Amino acid sequence: MYRILTAAALSAAALAAPVSAATTVTGSQIELGSGELTDTNGLGFDWDTTPFSAFFDFTVDRDFSLSLVNYSADNVAVTGERSGFTLDFFNGGSSTRLTTDTDNCDDAGAGIAGQCNMVTQNGSNAAQPGDTLFYNLAAGNYRLGFYDSETPSAGYAEFNVSPVPLPAAGFMLMGAFGGFAFLRRRKAAA
């Protein structure tokens, strides 16, 4: 009985341990303007001139969510300071644009021009820091683009790729197996 309970506890602990999505940046490029791209803690865009257009190509090995961690602009006191982001999914030789809220990114560099969604620090009608932008995206190859046309003329935006958590049903299933094993051993001992 001790072995069965130990195995059940170890299985539950393994399920409870955080599993991170392995994100591999396969390329990045600044198409317009100047700044810096960082991929140490998330996917970061740091720009100091406008227009600014850049992207990261990345691969994720499991289902994930994409969130906006930080958006700091040089003029955050002005409501409505916004920038655009794009997300494309690559499948074989074709790509699918997942961001389709507005055409404000039509003038971005060729790698990300077209439909995009907006981010802001304190305005409305756009994603803000702390927002999850996409839930439960499939593992695969993606391009995250960022575009700022004029204002804010400098700033920083950071996006985070995080794994989709295991459902609670997995823990319940492990608990049920442990319970059945306990009852079986108890019945056999009687």
Z-matrix of the N, CA and C atoms (Angstrom, degrees):
N
C 1 1.442
C 2 1.531 1 109.92
N 3 1.310 2 117.49 1 -38.62
C 4 1.456 3 121.15 2 -179.41
C 5 1.529 4 110.79 3 -60.36
N 6 1.360 5 115.83 4 -41.15
C 7 1.461 6 119.53 5 -179.88
C 8 1.521 7 111.35 6 -64.42
N 9 1.300 8 116.72 7 -41.21
C 10 1.466 9 120.62 8 -178.63
C 11 1.527 10 110.38 9 -65.75
N 12 1.330 11 116.79 10 -45.28
C 13 1.462 12 120.02 11 178.88
C 14 1.523 13 111.34 12 -64.67
N 15 1.324 14 116.82 13 -38.16
C 16 1.461 15 120.63 14 177.89
C 17 1.529 16 110.35 15 -64.07
N 18 1.346 17 116.01 16 -44.68
C 19 1.473 18 119.93 17 178.83
C 20 1.523 19 110.79 18 -61.99
N 21 1.338 20 117.34 19 -41.60
C 22 1.462 21 120.60 20 179.14
C 23 1.527 22 110.62 21 -64.89
N 24 1.326 23 116.99 22 -41.34
C 25 1.463 24 120.28 23 179.54
C 26 1.519 25 111.34 24 -65.94
N 27 1.340 26 116.85 25 -42.05
C 28 1.461 27 119.48 26 178.19
C 29 1.524 28 111.55 27 -64.99
N 30 1.320 29 117.28 28 -38.55
C 31 1.464 30 120.55 29 178.13
C 32 1.523 31 110.24 30 -64.50
N 33 1.322 32 117.22 31 -43.58
C 34 1.463 33 120.95 32 178.73
C 35 1.528 34 110.43 33 -63.90
N 36 1.329 35 117.37 34 -39.32
C 37 1.462 36 120.72 35 179.49
C 38 1.523 37 110.58 36 -65.95
N 39 1.319 38 116.59 37 -38.76
C 40 1.469 39 119.53 38 178.36
C 41 1.516 40 110.65 39 -64.81
N 42 1.331 41 117.10 40 -38.78
C 43 1.461 42 119.76 41 177.67
C 44 1.517 43 111.59 42 -68.27
N 45 1.323 44 117.05 43 -34.35
C 46 1.453 45 120.59 44 -177.70
C 47 1.522 46 112.82 45 -76.77
N 48 1.317 47 117.78 46 -21.07
C 49 1.461 48 120.51 47 -178.23
C 50 1.522 49 109.93 48 -65.04
N 51 1.323 50 117.77 49 136.85
C 52 1.452 51 119.30 50 -179.65
C 53 1.520 52 110.38 51 -66.40
N 54 1.313 53 115.15 52 135.40
C 55 1.450 54 121.46 53 178.09
C 56 1.521 55 106.48 54 -116.28
N 57 1.303 56 117.36 55 123.38
C 58 1.454 57 119.11 56 -178.78
C 59 1.513 58 109.60 57 -96.26
N 60 1.314 59 114.31 58 146.82
C 61 1.457 60 119.61 59 175.98
C 62 1.521 61 107.23 60 -74.88
N 63 1.320 62 115.68 61 127.36
C 64 1.464 63 119.38 62 177.69
C 65 1.524 64 107.83 63 -76.45
N 66 1.327 65 115.53 64 114.15
C 67 1.456 66 121.88 65 -179.68
C 68 1.516 67 108.34 66 -109.06
N 69 1.305 68 115.83 67 123.07
C 70 1.450 69 121.44 68 179.19
C 71 1.521 70 109.04 69 -114.93
N 72 1.326 71 116.46 70 117.21
C 73 1.466 72 120.28 71 176.23
C 74 1.526 73 106.83 72 -78.37
N 75 1.340 74 115.42 73 121.35
C 76 1.462 75 120.28 74 -177.42
C 77 1.520 76 112.55 75 -101.70
N 78 1.323 77 116.43 76 -6.48
C 79 1.458 78 119.81 77 177.86
C 80 1.513 79 110.22 78 177.43
N 81 1.321 80 116.30 79 158.66
C 82 1.462 81 121.51 80 175.27
C 83 1.518 82 107.84 81 -156.81
N 84 1.320 83 114.97 82 153.67
C 85 1.458 84 118.78 83 -177.81
C 86 1.521 85 110.53 84 -158.78
N 87 1.341 86 115.93 85 137.74
C 88 1.459 87 121.66 86 168.80
C 89 1.522 88 106.19 87 -95.10
N 90 1.332 89 116.89 88 119.10
C 91 1.456 90 121.36 89 -176.65
C 92 1.525 91 112.86 90 -92.54
N 93 1.339 92 116.71 91 -38.61
C 94 1.463 93 122.21 92 -179.56
C 95 1.517 94 109.04 93 -133.21
N 96 1.329 95 117.46 94 145.24
C 97 1.451 96 121.81 95 175.99
C 98 1.514 97 112.27 96 77.68
N 99 1.337 98 114.89 97 -163.05
C 100 1.453 99 119.59 98 179.51
C 101 1.519 100 109.42 99 -138.18
N 102 1.306 101 114.49 100 155.72
C 103 1.455 102 121.02 101 -179.13
C 104 1.505 103 109.39 102 164.40
N 105 1.331 104 115.66 103 -154.26
C 106 1.452 105 121.06 104 -176.64
C 107 1.517 106 109.33 105 -142.53
N 108 1.320 107 115.83 106 144.39
C 109 1.459 108 121.89 107 175.15
C 110 1.518 109 108.22 108 -112.26
N 111 1.345 110 116.88 109 131.97
C 112 1.460 111 121.02 110 -179.60
C 113 1.526 112 109.19 111 -127.44
N 114 1.334 113 115.90 112 142.72
C 115 1.467 114 119.10 113 178.47
C 116 1.526 115 112.12 114 -133.65
N 117 1.322 116 117.34 115 34.00
C 118 1.461 117 120.22 116 -178.41
C 119 1.528 118 112.00 117 -82.28
N 120 1.326 119 119.49 118 -51.74
C 121 1.459 120 122.36 119 -179.48
C 122 1.518 121 112.34 120 -102.41
N 123 1.274 122 116.99 121 -23.42
C 124 1.457 123 124.30 122 179.72
C 125 1.516 124 105.75 123 -164.27
N 126 1.305 125 116.54 124 -160.47
C 127 1.464 126 121.15 125 175.91
C 128 1.529 127 106.70 126 -104.97
N 129 1.345 128 116.47 127 105.97
C 130 1.461 129 121.54 128 -171.78
C 131 1.515 130 113.25 129 -110.58
N 132 1.326 131 114.78 130 138.18
C 133 1.461 132 123.51 131 176.62
C 134 1.522 133 107.83 132 -117.73
N 135 1.325 134 117.80 133 117.95
C 136 1.462 135 123.55 134 -178.41
C 137 1.525 136 106.78 135 -120.61
N 138 1.340 137 117.31 136 110.13
C 139 1.461 138 119.52 137 -175.97
C 140 1.518 139 111.28 138 -117.50
N 141 1.343 140 115.49 139 149.24
C 142 1.460 141 120.48 140 179.42
C 143 1.521 142 112.71 141 -129.25
N 144 1.312 143 118.55 142 2.80
C 145 1.465 144 122.75 143 172.36
C 146 1.525 145 108.44 144 -144.18
N 147 1.310 146 116.08 145 158.19
C 148 1.455 147 120.70 146 174.08
C 149 1.520 148 109.20 147 -127.76
N 150 1.306 149 119.02 148 153.02
C 151 1.464 150 124.74 149 -1.03
C 152 1.520 151 111.53 150 -69.77
N 153 1.337 152 114.54 151 149.91
C 154 1.460 153 121.70 152 179.78
C 155 1.518 154 108.24 153 -127.58
N 156 1.314 155 116.09 154 132.57
C 157 1.453 156 122.13 155 179.42
C 158 1.528 157 108.06 156 -144.62
N 159 1.339 158 117.04 157 128.84
C 160 1.464 159 121.49 158 -178.44
C 161 1.524 160 109.28 159 -155.12
N 162 1.331 161 115.46 160 164.99
C 163 1.458 162 119.15 161 177.66
C 164 1.518 163 111.75 162 -152.47
N 165 1.342 164 114.32 163 158.97
C 166 1.466 165 124.32 164 170.36
C 167 1.516 166 107.54 165 -117.23
N 168 1.315 167 117.73 166 133.27
C 169 1.459 168 122.86 167 165.92
C 170 1.510 169 106.06 168 -98.39
N 171 1.342 170 117.22 169 131.50
C 172 1.464 171 119.35 170 -178.42
C 173 1.522 172 110.87 171 -147.73
N 174 1.326 173 114.40 172 158.61
C 175 1.458 174 122.76 173 178.40
C 176 1.522 175 108.13 174 -121.68
N 177 1.334 176 116.64 175 136.42
C 178 1.463 177 122.10 176 178.10
C 179 1.521 178 107.39 177 -121.29
N 180 1.348 179 117.04 178 135.71
C 181 1.461 180 121.17 179 -173.32
C 182 1.528 181 114.81 180 -89.77
N 183 1.327 182 118.41 181 -1.44
C 184 1.468 183 120.91 182 177.18
C 185 1.520 184 109.08 183 -153.26
N 186 1.327 185 116.97 184 170.11
C 187 1.457 186 120.75 185 179.99
C 188 1.521 187 109.49 186 -58.09
N 189 1.346 188 116.07 187 145.86
C 190 1.458 189 119.56 188 -173.93
C 191 1.524 190 111.12 189 -151.23
N 192 1.320 191 114.39 190 170.15
C 193 1.461 192 122.81 191 172.91
C 194 1.522 193 107.89 192 -120.31
N 195 1.322 194 115.90 193 152.21
C 196 1.459 195 121.96 194 178.55
C 197 1.521 196 108.27 195 -117.93
N 198 1.338 197 116.11 196 128.20
C 199 1.465 198 119.65 197 -179.10
C 200 1.522 199 110.31 198 -130.59
N 201 1.336 200 115.35 199 157.49
C 202 1.459 201 122.95 200 175.13
C 203 1.518 202 107.24 201 -92.97
N 204 1.327 203 116.97 202 115.00
C 205 1.461 204 121.79 203 -177.45
C 206 1.522 205 110.55 204 -88.70
N 207 1.334 206 116.43 205 -42.89
C 208 1.463 207 120.59 206 -173.36
C 209 1.521 208 109.97 207 -146.49
N 210 1.314 209 116.37 208 140.32
C 211 1.459 210 122.69 209 169.94
C 212 1.520 211 106.04 210 -144.63
N 213 1.310 212 116.34 211 103.29
C 214 1.458 213 121.99 212 -178.17
C 215 1.519 214 107.72 213 -120.25
N 216 1.302 215 115.68 214 114.83
C 217 1.457 216 120.29 215 -179.47
C 218 1.516 217 110.13 216 -108.36
N 219 1.324 218 116.82 217 163.20
C 220 1.463 219 120.59 218 -177.82
C 221 1.522 220 112.80 219 -71.20
N 222 1.315 221 118.02 220 -13.60
C 223 1.450 222 120.57 221 -177.65
C 224 1.525 223 109.66 222 -137.05
N 225 1.342 224 116.57 223 58.63
C 226 1.458 225 120.19 224 -174.51
C 227 1.523 226 113.33 225 -70.93
N 228 1.328 227 118.08 226 -12.96
C 229 1.458 228 119.91 227 179.38
C 230 1.524 229 111.23 228 -70.57
N 231 1.304 230 117.27 229 -19.91
C 232 1.457 231 121.08 230 -179.26
C 233 1.524 232 108.82 231 -87.87
N 234 1.330 233 115.80 232 114.76
C 235 1.450 234 119.61 233 177.35
C 236 1.513 235 108.75 234 -65.89
N 237 1.289 236 115.65 235 137.59
C 238 1.452 237 119.64 236 178.25
C 239 1.516 238 114.01 237 100.63
N 240 1.348 239 118.94 238 -4.49
C 241 1.461 240 119.84 239 173.69
C 242 1.518 241 106.33 240 -65.50
N 243 1.329 242 116.33 241 116.65
C 244 1.458 243 119.97 242 -174.53
C 245 1.521 244 110.64 243 -135.87
N 246 1.324 245 114.01 244 157.03
C 247 1.457 246 122.28 245 173.40
C 248 1.519 247 106.83 246 -135.47
N 249 1.330 248 116.39 247 164.32
C 250 1.455 249 120.09 248 -178.56
C 251 1.514 250 112.33 249 -110.37
N 252 1.334 251 115.93 250 151.42
C 253 1.463 252 120.45 251 172.67
C 254 1.523 253 108.58 252 -132.36
N 255 1.319 254 114.62 253 151.35
C 256 1.459 255 120.73 254 178.01
C 257 1.517 256 109.00 255 -125.08
N 258 1.321 257 115.84 256 152.62
C 259 1.458 258 121.31 257 173.92
C 260 1.523 259 107.66 258 -139.15
N 261 1.332 260 115.14 259 121.49
C 262 1.456 261 121.87 260 178.63
C 263 1.518 262 109.52 261 -117.76
N 264 1.323 263 115.66 262 139.88
C 265 1.460 264 122.63 263 175.01
C 266 1.518 265 108.04 264 -105.38
N 267 1.341 266 116.52 265 128.09
C 268 1.465 267 121.87 266 -179.59
C 269 1.519 268 109.41 267 -103.78
N 270 1.319 269 115.65 268 126.32
C 271 1.451 270 121.85 269 179.26
C 272 1.521 271 107.98 270 -132.57
N 273 1.322 272 115.65 271 103.68
C 274 1.458 273 118.87 272 -175.56
C 275 1.513 274 109.91 273 66.40
N 276 1.307 275 117.48 274 -127.05
C 277 1.459 276 121.35 275 -178.54
C 278 1.509 277 114.24 276 -93.60
N 279 1.335 278 118.21 277 2.68
C 280 1.465 279 119.55 278 -178.14
C 281 1.525 280 110.84 279 -118.36
N 282 1.324 281 115.06 280 162.06
C 283 1.465 282 120.09 281 177.28
C 284 1.524 283 109.48 282 -130.40
N 285 1.333 284 114.89 283 153.31
C 286 1.464 285 122.01 284 178.07
C 287 1.513 286 108.51 285 -124.90
N 288 1.336 287 117.52 286 124.60
C 289 1.466 288 122.49 287 177.24
C 290 1.521 289 108.35 288 -80.15
N 291 1.331 290 116.63 289 121.80
C 292 1.461 291 122.13 290 -179.08
C 293 1.522 292 112.43 291 -93.38
N 294 1.312 293 117.99 292 -15.97
C 295 1.461 294 122.43 293 179.63
C 296 1.530 295 108.03 294 -102.42
N 297 1.329 296 116.06 295 116.76
C 298 1.468 297 119.53 296 -173.36
C 299 1.526 298 113.63 297 -138.77
N 300 1.336 299 118.28 298 23.54
C 301 1.465 300 120.45 299 -175.83
C 302 1.527 301 114.19 300 -72.95
N 303 1.323 302 118.04 301 -35.09
C 304 1.456 303 120.70 302 -173.28
C 305 1.528 304 110.28 303 -151.37
N 306 1.316 305 116.03 304 163.05
C 307 1.468 306 120.32 305 176.93
C 308 1.529 307 111.21 306 -102.16
N 309 1.329 308 117.88 307 23.35
C 310 1.469 309 122.10 308 -178.43
C 311 1.521 310 113.49 309 -65.91
N 312 1.319 311 118.63 310 -9.75
C 313 1.463 312 121.13 311 -178.40
C 314 1.533 313 112.39 312 -104.86
N 315 1.316 314 116.79 313 16.55
C 316 1.471 315 120.02 314 -179.53
C 317 1.527 316 112.81 315 -59.53
N 318 1.334 317 117.66 316 -30.01
C 319 1.466 318 120.92 317 -177.46
C 320 1.528 319 113.57 318 -92.77
N 321 1.325 320 117.43 319 7.56
C 322 1.468 321 120.86 320 178.26
C 323 1.521 322 109.64 321 -68.84
N 324 1.332 323 116.12 322 172.57
C 325 1.454 324 120.72 323 176.65
C 326 1.520 325 111.20 324 -59.69
N 327 1.306 326 116.50 325 160.86
C 328 1.465 327 122.13 326 -173.39
C 329 1.525 328 113.44 327 -57.06
N 330 1.327 329 118.23 328 -29.92
C 331 1.461 330 121.23 329 -177.68
C 332 1.507 331 114.76 330 -68.43
N 333 1.347 332 117.66 331 -21.10
C 334 1.468 333 119.96 332 -177.37
C 335 1.524 334 113.87 333 -135.40
N 336 1.322 335 119.96 334 1.10
C 337 1.469 336 122.37 335 -176.52
C 338 1.526 337 110.78 336 -55.90
N 339 1.339 338 115.45 337 143.23
C 340 1.457 339 121.15 338 177.32
C 341 1.515 340 112.06 339 127.18
N 342 1.320 341 115.44 340 -151.60
C 343 1.459 342 122.32 341 -177.80
C 344 1.522 343 110.85 342 -63.70
N 345 1.350 344 115.76 343 144.24
C 346 1.461 345 120.49 344 178.29
C 347 1.519 346 109.84 345 -151.83
N 348 1.303 347 116.27 346 173.06
C 349 1.456 348 123.97 347 171.30
C 350 1.519 349 107.08 348 -111.90
N 351 1.325 350 117.07 349 160.85
C 352 1.459 351 121.31 350 -174.45
C 353 1.532 352 111.22 351 -108.47
N 354 1.342 353 114.98 352 151.40
C 355 1.460 354 122.85 353 173.04
C 356 1.521 355 108.21 354 -126.95
N 357 1.329 356 116.28 355 151.73
C 358 1.459 357 121.96 356 179.96
C 359 1.521 358 109.44 357 -151.24
N 360 1.311 359 116.87 358 164.23
C 361 1.457 360 121.12 359 176.82
C 362 1.520 361 111.45 360 -86.07
N 363 1.316 362 116.89 361 -44.43
C 364 1.461 363 118.86 362 -173.87
C 365 1.527 364 113.72 363 -146.56
N 366 1.302 365 118.15 364 16.30
C 367 1.465 366 121.09 365 179.76
C 368 1.507 367 111.31 366 -93.87
N 369 1.306 368 114.82 367 -166.29
C 370 1.462 369 119.48 368 179.32
C 371 1.528 370 109.17 369 -119.46
N 372 1.306 371 115.19 370 173.26
C 373 1.468 372 122.47 371 178.94
C 374 1.524 373 112.62 372 60.57
N 375 1.306 374 117.74 373 31.09
C 376 1.463 375 121.70 374 177.96
C 377 1.526 376 108.82 375 -158.84
N 378 1.320 377 116.21 376 157.97
C 379 1.464 378 120.98 377 176.91
C 380 1.523 379 109.75 378 -68.58
N 381 1.328 380 115.78 379 147.69
C 382 1.458 381 121.91 380 179.51
C 383 1.527 382 109.11 381 -123.75
N 384 1.348 383 117.87 382 161.53
C 385 1.470 384 120.17 383 177.98
C 386 1.526 385 111.06 384 -51.92
N 387 1.324 386 115.19 385 135.76
C 388 1.456 387 121.63 386 -177.21
C 389 1.514 388 113.22 387 98.42
N 390 1.328 389 118.01 388 -15.34
C 391 1.461 390 121.56 389 -179.70
C 392 1.528 391 110.98 390 -78.07
N 393 1.322 392 115.49 391 139.06
C 394 1.462 393 120.33 392 169.41
C 395 1.515 394 106.55 393 -86.92
N 396 1.320 395 116.63 394 122.97
C 397 1.460 396 122.40 395 -173.77
C 398 1.523 397 112.19 396 -86.35
N 399 1.331 398 116.23 397 -36.94
C 400 1.464 399 122.16 398 178.14
C 401 1.520 400 108.35 399 -141.93
N 402 1.346 401 116.01 400 135.99
C 403 1.460 402 122.86 401 176.39
C 404 1.527 403 109.24 402 -107.56
N 405 1.301 404 116.53 403 145.25
C 406 1.453 405 123.37 404 168.29
C 407 1.530 406 114.07 405 53.06
N 408 1.315 407 116.51 406 50.29
C 409 1.459 408 120.91 407 173.88
C 410 1.522 409 108.90 408 -78.74
N 411 1.316 410 116.92 409 144.88
C 412 1.460 411 121.59 410 -178.80
C 413 1.525 412 110.97 411 -71.62
N 414 1.311 413 115.72 412 150.20
C 415 1.466 414 120.80 413 173.77
C 416 1.522 415 108.42 414 -58.31
N 417 1.338 416 116.46 415 147.55
C 418 1.461 417 119.07 416 178.78
C 419 1.512 418 112.47 417 154.84
N 420 1.340 419 115.16 418 -158.65
C 421 1.465 420 123.10 419 -176.76
C 422 1.526 421 110.30 420 -104.77
N 423 1.340 422 115.62 421 131.80
C 424 1.462 423 121.26 422 -175.77
C 425 1.529 424 110.84 423 -135.52
N 426 1.337 425 114.82 424 161.55
C 427 1.469 426 122.47 425 169.73
C 428 1.522 427 107.10 426 -128.75
N 429 1.345 428 115.72 427 121.69
C 430 1.459 429 122.61 428 174.86
C 431 1.516 430 107.26 429 -104.42
N 432 1.317 431 116.48 430 118.59
C 433 1.449 432 121.38 431 -179.57
C 434 1.519 433 111.58 432 -112.37
N 435 1.318 434 116.01 433 157.33
C 436 1.466 435 121.84 434 179.15
C 437 1.523 436 108.23 435 -138.71
N 438 1.347 437 115.95 436 138.49
C 439 1.461 438 120.35 437 -177.91
C 440 1.524 439 109.89 438 -141.82
N 441 1.337 440 114.81 439 133.23
C 442 1.452 441 120.96 440 171.86
C 443 1.526 442 106.94 441 -132.05
N 444 1.329 443 116.91 442 121.31
C 445 1.463 444 120.39 443 -172.89
C 446 1.524 445 113.63 444 -83.38
N 447 1.326 446 116.91 445 -44.22
C 448 1.467 447 119.06 446 -173.45
C 449 1.515 448 112.39 447 -145.99
N 450 1.324 449 117.00 448 -58.94
C 451 1.458 450 120.90 449 178.82
C 452 1.511 451 108.58 450 -124.65
N 453 1.285 452 118.31 451 140.23
C 454 1.458 453 128.32 452 -1.59
C 455 1.530 454 111.10 453 -70.57
N 456 1.307 455 115.69 454 144.65
C 457 1.465 456 120.31 455 -175.25
C 458 1.527 457 113.12 456 -78.35
N 459 1.317 458 117.73 457 -10.36
C 460 1.465 459 122.17 458 175.94
C 461 1.530 460 107.74 459 -155.03
N 462 1.325 461 115.82 460 153.32
C 463 1.455 462 118.64 461 178.77
C 464 1.503 463 112.16 462 168.83
N 465 1.339 464 114.46 463 -169.30
C 466 1.453 465 121.35 464 -177.97
C 467 1.523 466 108.65 465 -145.08
N 468 1.311 467 116.78 466 135.39
C 469 1.464 468 122.33 467 174.60
C 470 1.516 469 108.16 468 -132.11
N 471 1.340 470 116.47 469 136.16
C 472 1.464 471 121.04 470 179.26
C 473 1.516 472 109.77 471 -130.93
N 474 1.324 473 114.83 472 133.92
C 475 1.450 474 122.63 473 179.51
C 476 1.526 475 108.78 474 -116.40
N 477 1.342 476 116.54 475 148.00
C 478 1.459 477 121.48 476 -177.92
C 479 1.529 478 110.30 477 -121.70
N 480 1.325 479 115.51 478 136.17
C 481 1.454 480 122.92 479 173.99
C 482 1.522 481 106.37 480 -103.15
N 483 1.352 482 117.39 481 120.70
C 484 1.464 483 119.74 482 -179.15
C 485 1.524 484 109.62 483 -131.10
N 486 1.337 485 116.97 484 146.77
C 487 1.465 486 120.39 485 -177.16
C 488 1.517 487 111.64 486 -68.84
N 489 1.313 488 116.20 487 151.77
C 490 1.457 489 121.21 488 173.39
C 491 1.525 490 106.88 489 -75.52
N 492 1.344 491 119.00 490 126.79
C 493 1.467 492 120.50 491 -177.04
C 494 1.528 493 111.68 492 -68.32
N 495 1.325 494 114.82 493 152.08
C 496 1.459 495 119.49 494 175.79
C 497 1.522 496 108.87 495 -65.68
N 498 1.315 497 117.89 496 142.02
C 499 1.467 498 119.40 497 -179.68
C 500 1.525 499 111.43 498 -69.20
N 501 1.311 500 114.79 499 155.86
C 502 1.466 501 120.57 500 -179.91
C 503 1.521 502 111.21 501 -61.90
N 504 1.326 503 117.51 502 -23.26
C 505 1.460 504 120.42 503 179.64
C 506 1.529 505 111.14 504 -59.16
N 507 1.314 506 118.10 505 -32.01
C 508 1.465 507 121.26 506 178.44
C 509 1.522 508 111.36 507 -61.65
N 510 1.336 509 116.97 508 -41.82
C 511 1.455 510 120.84 509 178.51
C 512 1.528 511 110.66 510 -68.08
N 513 1.334 512 116.12 511 -39.19
C 514 1.457 513 119.99 512 178.91
C 515 1.525 514 110.54 513 -64.78
N 516 1.321 515 117.62 514 -40.33
C 517 1.453 516 121.48 515 179.10
C 518 1.522 517 110.59 516 -62.49
N 519 1.330 518 117.22 517 -45.09
C 520 1.465 519 120.38 518 178.84
C 521 1.529 520 110.73 519 -62.76
N 522 1.315 521 117.37 520 -39.48
C 523 1.462 522 121.29 521 177.51
C 524 1.525 523 111.48 522 -63.25
N 525 1.341 524 116.53 523 -39.00
C 526 1.461 525 120.62 524 178.91
C 527 1.521 526 110.99 525 -65.92
N 528 1.342 527 116.67 526 -43.28
C 529 1.466 528 119.59 527 177.40
C 530 1.522 529 111.01 528 -61.41
N 531 1.309 530 116.66 529 -42.28
C 532 1.465 531 120.26 530 178.01
C 533 1.515 532 111.54 531 -62.72
N 534 1.328 533 117.13 532 -40.72
C 535 1.464 534 121.28 533 178.38
C 536 1.514 535 112.55 534 -64.80
N 537 1.346 536 116.22 535 -42.99
C 538 1.468 537 119.48 536 177.77
C 539 1.530 538 110.91 537 -62.97
N 540 1.304 539 117.40 538 -42.59
C 541 1.460 540 121.13 539 179.45
C 542 1.532 541 110.39 540 -62.34
N 543 1.334 542 116.62 541 -41.31
C 544 1.461 543 120.91 542 179.17
C 545 1.526 544 110.61 543 -63.28
N 546 1.345 545 117.10 544 -45.19
C 547 1.464 546 120.68 545 -179.86
C 548 1.528 547 111.10 546 -65.13
N 549 1.328 548 116.86 547 -39.45
C 550 1.453 549 120.65 548 -179.75
C 551 1.531 550 110.49 549 -62.92
N 552 1.335 551 116.40 550 -46.24
C 553 1.482 552 119.64 551 -179.58
C 554 1.530 553 110.11 552 -65.97
N 555 1.325 554 116.93 553 -36.85
C 556 1.458 555 120.18 554 -178.18
C 557 1.530 556 109.72 555 -67.87
N 558 1.353 557 115.75 556 -41.23
C 559 1.466 558 120.46 557 179.34
C 560 1.525 559 110.37 558 -66.00
N 561 1.332 560 117.64 559 -39.16
C 562 1.463 561 121.64 560 -179.41
C 563 1.537 562 111.31 561 -66.89
N 564 1.318 563 116.98 562 -32.13
C 565 1.452 564 121.46 563 -178.62
C 566 1.540 565 112.04 564 -74.95
N 567 1.352 566 116.05 565 -24.24
C 568 1.474 567 120.04 566 -175.44
C 569 1.491 568 114.70 567 -80.10
